[in-house]
Amino acid sequence: MIELNGNQFTTWDDIEKEIFTPEEIAESDLRVAIIGEIIKARKEKGLSQRELEKLSGVKQPVIARMENGTSNPNLKTLLKVLTPLGKTLAIVPLENNQTQ
């Protein structure tokens, strides 16, 4: 049992719902998914971060910060990293889209 602001919670999900809006949670989940896919694609290609730097033109420290979640890369940087991995971004409808 965890206490936060006088409320008791049993799971991180309960705490997360108390602290963050559904939109913030969805944004975080999407960011984690994108980073995870970049790491997976890089490893599947057998590339180190240094090798990806040479192919993408994005410096290795930037790639490392992107992969460990300490930076928020812009669209241009994401596309530069994704291209040599044989990936791109796509705009698709969200599941359970509640903004309609």
Buried (B, 14 or more C-beta within 10 A) or exposed (E): EEEEEEEEBEEEEBBEEEEEEEEEBBEEEEEEEBBEEBBEBBEEEEBEBEBBBEBBEBEBEBBBBBBEEEBEBEEEBBBBBBEBBEBEEEEEEEEEEEEE
